[in-house]
Amino acid sequence: MRNLRSAWNELADTLVDTVRAAQGEAIDPALPDAAAERVRAQMRECLAGTGGEVSARARAAALGRTYLSLDPGGRERFLRILAVEFDCDRAAVDAAVVQLNAATGPEERRGAEARLRRALEAPRRRLLTQFNALPEGVKFLVDMRAELLELSADDPSLAALESDLKGLLAAWFDIGFLELKRIGWDSSAAVLEKLIEYEAVHEIRGWDDLRNRLDSDRRCFAFFHPRMPNEPLIFVEVALTDGLAGNIQALLDPHAPLGDPRKANTAIFYSISNAQKGLGGISFGGFLIKRVVDELASEFDRLTNFATLSPIPGFRQWLTRQWSVDETQILNAADRRALADAAGVESGALAALLAREDWHRDPALSEVLRRPVMRLCARYLMQDKRDDGRASDPVANFHLSNGARMEQLNWLADTARKGIAQSAGLMINYLYRVEDIPRNHEAYVGNGEIPASAAMRALIKS
């Protein structure tokens, strides 16, 4: 936001005096009634389109600076004005529908359809497109949508504005416009700082940790947009290894010996992070993985396996729902006896043991838990589905949709606090076998089948 203010201040300083004067005095950040009326006037001036291109950019910059100067309550009111008062003219829509229904010939119908399309385009949508021409204007709209996503869940008018903005961004961020770049230790400090800030799966603990993740046996790739050259949209971190990796702490250990990437046979995708909240729902991840597979395969001819080491974020929540109904329905008699002996209670033993803060540090206790918890996790991943037939776990749905298969479940693979809390320390390898990707994708997306290795299927029956 500070960068946007600076860029637009510089733009405003080059404008004609009449436009600068129209901006008036600073607007109260809370946007009370009098200030709100000035904002409405600014919006109307932007839509009027008088003057040349410089004036149009000036008015858009002034309106954007107004928005950036507001506090959270003022911004919500700004967005509500834009959503409600600059929506499409419903009377004009109704009239266009009547004309369309009354049209008799092909030419008359085409004209009526064109008038209906124009009537359905809300003025706010035309206003939003004006920011596209400003320095950092696209980033401004991405961040505006991030705020809208939080406000619009229970508000139909704001939800409609959010939908308009999503439609614009989806067109502007078409995969054909994006550039894949490798990020290394020699990348700009601005980009490296954003990796630390945006990493959403495994926290980057400072510059030494980041340097380790960018060493010679690692790779990091990101998609960038030409209008946001220093802002990664989504990035993936990769480790080049010999065989599947089954423990994230070992994989990220800064003291582990450096591997020789030329001898690696496996590329482990261990973190994929969406960097822009305002681009939520606009999918890049699948394209990113496919592009990175191609890049790595062309660089290292010994690579034959492409796999992930992925979290299972929904497992503990699902498990809590299961045992809250009846633990006897999810555990066999032998496991119930072993867990009861370890917990010292007759019922609720699994819940009681997993509630212990240090259970994963006790070898005997973790061994008692291993078989039942892994079996339940395999059942969650492979059998628990949403209403549309897709896997309930969001990470599983992502990788299966992109043609991977469930390959290997790893016990105590993530013993960080977050890993224990969300998945009882379990992680899973999803395998991307290039020749199987189309078949796996069709089986999952088309038929609701979950591709899985024999080892994964055997876990359910263990």
C-alpha positions in Angstrom: 0.0 0.0 0.0 2.9 2.4 0.7 4.3 1.7 -2.7 1.0 2.4 -4.3 0.6 5.7 -2.5 4.1 6.7 -3.6 3.6 5.8 -7.2 0.3 7.6 -7.4 1.6 10.7 -5.6 4.2 11.0 -8.2 1.6 10.6 -10.9 -0.6 13.2 -9.3 2.2 15.7 -9.1 2.5 15.7 -12.9 -1.2 16.4 -13.5 -2.9 19.5 -14.7 -3.9 22.0 -12.0 -7.6 21.6 -12.6 -7.5 17.9 -11.9 -5.4 18.3 -8.8 -7.8 20.9 -7.5 -10.7 18.6 -8.0 -9.2 16.2 -5.5 -9.8 18.8 -2.7 -8.7 18.4 0.9 -7.9 15.1 2.6 -10.9 12.9 3.2 -11.7 11.7 6.7 -10.5 8.1 7.0 -13.8 6.9 8.5 -15.7 8.2 5.4 -18.6 10.0 7.1 -21.5 11.3 5.1 -19.9 14.5 3.8 -16.8 12.6 2.7 -18.8 9.8 1.2 -20.5 12.4 -1.1 -17.1 13.6 -2.3 -16.2 9.9 -3.1 -19.4 9.6 -5.1 -18.4 12.7 -7.0 -15.0 11.2 -7.7 -16.5 8.0 -9.0 -18.9 9.9 -11.3 -16.0 12.0 -12.6 -14.1 8.8 -13.4 -17.0 7.4 -15.3 -17.7 10.7 -17.2 -14.5 10.3 -19.1 -14.0 13.9 -19.9 -10.6 15.2 -21.0 -7.7 13.2 -22.4 -5.9 10.1 -21.2 -3.7 11.9 -18.7 -6.8 13.4 -17.0 -8.5 10.0 -16.9 -5.4 8.4 -15.3 -5.3 11.4 -12.8 -8.9 10.9 -11.7 -8.4 7.1 -11.2 -5.2 7.8 -9.3 -7.0 10.3 -7.1 -9.8 7.9 -6.4 -7.3 5.1 -5.6 -5.4 7.4 -3.2 -8.7 8.2 -1.5 -9.3 4.5 -1.0 -5.8 3.9 0.4 -6.2 6.7 2.9 -9.3 5.2 4.5 -9.4 3.1 7.6 -11.1 -0.4 7.5 -14.6 1.0 8.2 -14.1 3.7 5.6 -12.9 1.2 3.0 -16.0 -1.0 3.6 -18.2 2.0 3.1 -16.3 3.0 -0.1 -16.8 -0.5 -1.4 -20.5 -0.6 -0.5 -21.0 2.7 -2.4 -19.3 1.3 -5.4 -21.2 -2.0 -5.2 -24.7 -0.6 -4.6 -24.8 2.8 -6.3 -22.8 1.9 -9.4 -24.5 -1.3 -10.2 -26.3 -1.9 -13.5 -29.5 0.1 -14.2 -32.2 -2.5 -13.7 -34.8 -0.5 -15.5 -32.5 -0.4 -18.5 -32.0 -4.2 -18.2 -35.7 -4.8 -18.1 -36.3 -2.6 -21.1 -33.5 -4.5 -23.0 -35.1 -7.8 -22.1 -38.5 -6.6 -23.5 -36.8 -5.5 -26.7 -35.1 -8.8 -27.0 -38.3 -10.8 -26.6 -40.0 -8.6 -29.1 -37.3 -8.9 -31.7 -38.5 -10.6 -34.9 -35.6 -10.9 -37.3 -31.9 -11.9 -37.0 -30.6 -8.3 -37.3 -33.1 -7.0 -34.8 -32.3 -9.7 -32.4 -28.6 -9.1 -32.6 -29.1 -5.4 -31.9 -31.3 -6.3 -28.9 -28.7 -8.7 -27.6 -26.0 -6.0 -27.9 -28.2 -3.5 -25.9 -28.8 -6.1 -23.2 -25.1 -6.8 -22.9 -24.4 -3.1 -22.5 -27.2 -2.8 -19.9 -25.9 -5.7 -17.9 -22.4 -4.2 -17.6 -22.4 -2.4 -14.3 -20.7 1.1 -14.3 -18.5 -0.1 -11.4 -16.9 -2.6 -13.7 -15.9 0.1 -16.2 -14.5 2.1 -13.3 -12.4 -0.7 -12.0 -10.8 -1.2 -15.4 -9.4 2.3 -15.2 -6.9 1.3 -12.5 -5.3 -1.1 -15.0 -3.5 1.8 -16.7 -1.9 3.1 -13.5 1.5 2.1 -12.1 0.8 -0.7 -9.6 -2.9 -0.5 -10.5 -3.3 -4.2 -11.1 -1.7 -4.9 -7.7 -4.1 -2.4 -6.2 -7.1 -4.3 -7.6 -5.7 -7.6 -6.4 -5.4 -6.2 -2.9 -8.9 -4.7 -3.1 -10.3 -8.1 -3.9 -8.5 -9.6 -0.9 -10.4 -7.2 1.3 -13.6 -7.9 -0.5 -13.3 -11.6 0.0 -13.3 -11.1 3.8 -16.3 -8.7 3.6 -18.5 -10.3 1.0 -19.3 -13.7 2.5 -22.7 -12.7 3.9 -23.3 -9.6 1.8 -24.9 -10.1 -1.7 -24.1 -6.6 -2.9 -20.4 -6.8 -2.0 -20.4 -10.4 -3.4 -21.6 -9.1 -6.7 -18.8 -6.5 -6.7 -16.3 -9.2 -5.8 -17.5 -11.3 -8.7 -17.1 -8.5 -11.1 -13.5 -7.9 -9.9 -12.7 -11.7 -10.0 -13.9 -11.8 -13.6 -11.6 -8.9 -14.6 -8.6 -10.4 -12.8 -9.3 -13.9 -14.3 -9.1 -12.4 -17.8 -6.0 -10.3 -17.0 -4.2 -13.2 -15.3 -4.8 -15.8 -18.0 -2.1 -18.4 -17.9 -0.9 -17.2 -21.3 0.2 -13.9 -19.8 2.2 -15.4 -17.0 6.0 -15.8 -17.0 7.7 -18.7 -15.2 10.9 -17.6 -13.4 13.4 -19.5 -11.3 14.1 -17.7 -8.0 17.6 -18.1 -6.7 19.8 -16.5 -4.0 20.9 -14.0 -6.7 17.3 -12.8 -7.2 16.4 -9.3 -6.0 16.0 -8.7 -2.3 12.5 -7.6 -2.9 11.5 -10.9 -4.4 13.4 -12.9 -1.7 11.7 -11.0 1.1 8.3 -11.9 -0.5 9.2 -15.6 -0.4 9.7 -15.3 3.3 6.5 -13.3 3.7 4.2 -15.4 1.5 5.4 -19.0 2.4 2.2 -20.6 3.6 3.1 -24.3 4.2 6.5 -24.4 6.0 7.5 -21.1 7.6 10.9 -19.7 6.4 12.8 -18.9 9.6 15.0 -16.1 8.3 17.7 -15.6 5.7 19.8 -18.7 6.5 16.7 -20.9 6.1 15.9 -19.3 2.8 19.4 -19.7 1.5 19.2 -23.4 2.4 16.0 -23.7 0.4 17.7 -22.1 -2.6 20.9 -24.1 -2.5 22.3 -26.1 -5.5 20.2 -29.2 -4.7 17.0 -27.1 -4.5 14.9 -25.2 -6.9 12.2 -22.5 -6.5 10.0 -21.4 -9.4 7.2 -18.8 -9.5 4.7 -17.3 -11.9 4.9 -13.6 -12.4 2.6 -11.2 -14.3 4.1 -8.4 -16.5 2.1 -5.8 -14.6 3.4 -7.1 -11.2 7.0 -7.9 -12.0 8.2 -8.0 -8.4 5.3 -9.9 -7.0 5.2 -13.7 -7.2 1.7 -15.0 -7.8 2.4 -18.5 -6.8 5.6 -20.4 -6.1 6.8 -23.9 -5.6 9.8 -25.1 -3.7 11.6 -28.3 -4.9 14.2 -30.6 -3.4 16.3 -32.9 -5.7 16.7 -36.2 -3.9 17.5 -39.9 -4.3 14.1 -41.5 -3.8 11.0 -40.3 -2.0 11.4 -38.0 0.9 9.3 -38.9 3.9 10.1 -36.3 6.6 9.9 -32.5 6.2 12.3 -31.7 9.1 15.0 -33.9 7.5 14.3 -32.4 4.1 14.7 -28.8 5.4 17.6 -29.5 7.8 20.2 -26.8 7.2 22.9 -29.1 8.5 22.2 -32.0 6.2 24.9 -32.7 3.6 24.5 -31.0 0.2 23.2 -33.3 -2.4 24.4 -33.6 -6.0 21.5 -32.5 -8.2 23.1 -34.3 -11.2 22.7 -37.6 -9.4 19.1 -37.0 -8.2 16.4 -39.3 -9.5 13.5 -37.6 -7.7 12.1 -34.1 -7.6 10.1 -33.5 -4.4 7.6 -30.6 -4.5 7.4 -29.8 -0.8 5.7 -26.4 -0.7 3.3 -24.7 -3.0 2.2 -21.2 -1.8 -0.4 -18.8 -3.4 1.2 -15.4 -2.8 -1.8 -13.2 -3.5 -5.0 -13.6 -1.5 -6.8 -11.4 -4.0 -6.3 -14.0 -6.7 -8.0 -16.7 -4.7 -10.2 -19.0 -6.9 -8.1 -18.2 -10.0 -6.1 -21.4 -10.5 -2.4 -21.4 -11.4 -1.1 -24.3 -9.3 -1.7 -27.1 -11.8 -0.1 -25.1 -14.6 2.8 -24.3 -12.4 3.6 -28.0 -11.6 3.4 -29.0 -15.2 5.7 -26.2 -16.3 8.2 -27.0 -13.5 8.2 -30.7 -14.4 9.1 -29.8 -17.9 11.9 -27.4 -16.7 13.4 -29.9 -14.4 13.2 -32.8 -16.9 15.1 -30.7 -19.4 17.8 -29.7 -16.9 18.3 -33.1 -15.3 18.1 -36.2 -17.5 18.4 -38.6 -14.5 15.1 -37.4 -13.0 12.5 -40.1 -13.3 10.2 -39.4 -10.4 8.2 -36.2 -9.7 6.4 -36.3 -6.3 5.2 -34.1 -3.5 5.7 -34.2 0.3 2.3 -32.8 1.2 0.5 -31.8 4.4 -3.0 -33.3 5.1 -4.7 -30.2 6.6 -8.1 -31.6 7.2 -7.3 -34.9 8.9 -7.4 -34.0 12.6 -10.7 -32.1 12.1 -12.2 -35.1 10.4 -10.8 -37.4 13.0 -12.4 -35.3 15.8 -15.8 -35.6 14.1 -15.4 -39.3 13.8 -14.7 -40.1 17.4 -17.2 -37.6 18.6 -19.9 -40.0 17.2 -18.6 -43.3 18.4 -14.9 -44.4 18.6 -15.9 -48.1 18.4 -17.0 -47.5 14.8 -13.6 -46.4 13.7 -11.3 -48.7 15.7 -11.1 -52.5 15.7 -11.1 -54.4 19.0 -7.3 -55.0 19.1 -6.6 -51.3 18.6 -9.1 -50.3 21.2 -7.5 -52.6 23.8 -3.9 -51.4 23.0 -5.0 -47.7 23.1 -7.0 -48.2 26.3 -4.0 -49.8 28.0 -1.7 -46.9 26.9 -4.2 -44.2 27.9 -5.4 -45.8 31.1 -9.0 -45.2 30.1 -11.7 -47.6 28.7 -13.3 -45.1 26.3 -12.0 -42.2 24.3 -8.4 -43.5 24.4 -7.4 -42.3 20.9 -8.6 -38.8 21.6 -6.9 -38.8 25.0 -3.6 -39.9 23.6 -3.5 -37.5 20.7 -4.4 -34.7 23.1 -1.1 -35.2 25.0 1.3 -32.5 23.9 4.3 -34.8 23.7 2.8 -38.0 22.4 5.0 -38.0 19.3 8.2 -37.8 21.4 7.4 -41.1 23.2 8.5 -44.0 21.0 6.4 -46.6 22.7 3.3 -44.4 22.6 3.7 -43.3 19.0 4.1 -47.0 18.0 0.8 -47.8 19.6 -0.8 -45.0 17.7 0.9 -45.6 14.4 -1.3 -48.4 12.9 -4.8 -47.1 13.8 -3.9 -43.4 13.0 -2.4 -44.3 9.6 -5.3 -46.5 8.7 -7.8 -43.8 9.7 -5.8 -41.2 7.7 -5.8 -43.5 4.6 -9.6 -43.8 5.0 -10.0 -40.1 5.3 -7.9 -39.4 2.2 -9.4 -42.2 0.0 -13.0 -42.5 1.1 -14.2 -39.2 2.6 -15.6 -37.1 -0.2 -17.5 -33.9 -0.8 -21.0 -33.8 -2.2 -19.5 -33.5 -5.7 -17.5 -36.7 -5.3 -14.1 -35.0 -4.9 -11.7 -35.7 -2.0 -12.6 -33.8 1.1 -9.0 -32.9 1.8 -8.2 -29.7 -0.2 -4.5 -30.6 -0.9 -5.6 -34.1 -2.0 -8.2 -32.6 -4.3 -5.6 -30.3 -5.8 -3.1 -32.9 -6.7 -5.6 -35.6 -7.8 -7.2 -33.0 -10.1 -3.8 -32.4 -11.7 -3.3 -36.1 -12.4 -1.2 -37.3 -9.4 -1.8 -40.5 -7.5 -1.6 -41.2 -3.7 1.7 -43.0 -3.3 3.0 -43.2 0.3 1.7 -42.1 3.7 4.6 -41.1 6.1 4.4 -41.4 9.9 5.7 -38.5 12.0 6.7 -36.8 8.8 6.0 -33.3 10.3 6.6 -32.9 14.0 6.3 -29.1 14.0 3.4 -27.8 16.1 1.3 -27.1 13.0 1.9 -30.5 11.6 0.9 -32.3 14.8 -2.1 -30.1 15.2 -3.6 -30.5 11.7 -2.5 -34.0 10.7 -1.1 -35.8 13.7 2.3 -35.4 12.1 1.4 -37.4 8.9 2.4 -36.3 5.4 1.7 -37.9 2.1 3.7 -38.3 -1.2 1.6 -37.7 -4.3 3.4 -39.1 -7.4 3.2 -37.4 -10.8 4.1 -40.0 -13.3 4.1 -38.2 -16.6 2.6 -41.0 -18.7 -0.2 -41.6 -16.2 -1.2 -38.0 -15.6 -4.0 -37.9 -18.3 -5.5 -41.2 -17.1 -5.4 -40.3 -13.4 -7.0 -36.9 -14.1 -9.8 -38.4 -16.1 -10.4 -41.2 -13.5 -10.7 -38.7 -10.7 -12.4 -35.7 -12.4 -14.6 -37.8 -14.7 -15.4 -40.8 -12.5 -14.7 -39.8 -8.9 -12.0 -42.6 -8.6 -9.0 -41.9 -6.4 -5.8 -43.2 -8.0 -3.6 -44.8 -5.3 -0.7 -47.2 -4.9 -1.1 -50.7 -3.6 0.5 -49.6 -0.4 -2.0 -46.9 0.2 -4.9 -49.3 -0.5 -3.5 -51.9 1.8 -3.4 -49.3 4.7 -7.1 -49.2 4.8 -7.3 -52.9 5.4 -4.4 -53.0 7.9 
